[in-house]
Amino acid sequence: MKIQILTPEEVIFDGEVVSVTVPGSKGEFQMLENHAAIVSTLEKGKIKLESINSLSVSNKLTDEGKFKVYPIKGGILEFGNNKGIILCD
């Protein structure tokens, strides 16, 4: 599935992943391929990307075990048809 992580300043990530885990307002949740369409607000926490194949990766992603991680202060996620866009700070 394709994921883009965007901030007002730059593209943090644009590529394919096996899974993405985000900090939702009711707790952390994970999306895999063919996940139902969703729009959600995001809270302060970490975006975790698993098994990435990227077109664009910022050096702001860090390694945390098998995940590439990006800390956020909050944001919005839109996901549908195996494509997700995360707008965050």
Order of alpha helices (4+ residues) and beta strands (2+ residues): beta-beta-beta-beta-beta-beta-beta-beta-beta-beta-beta
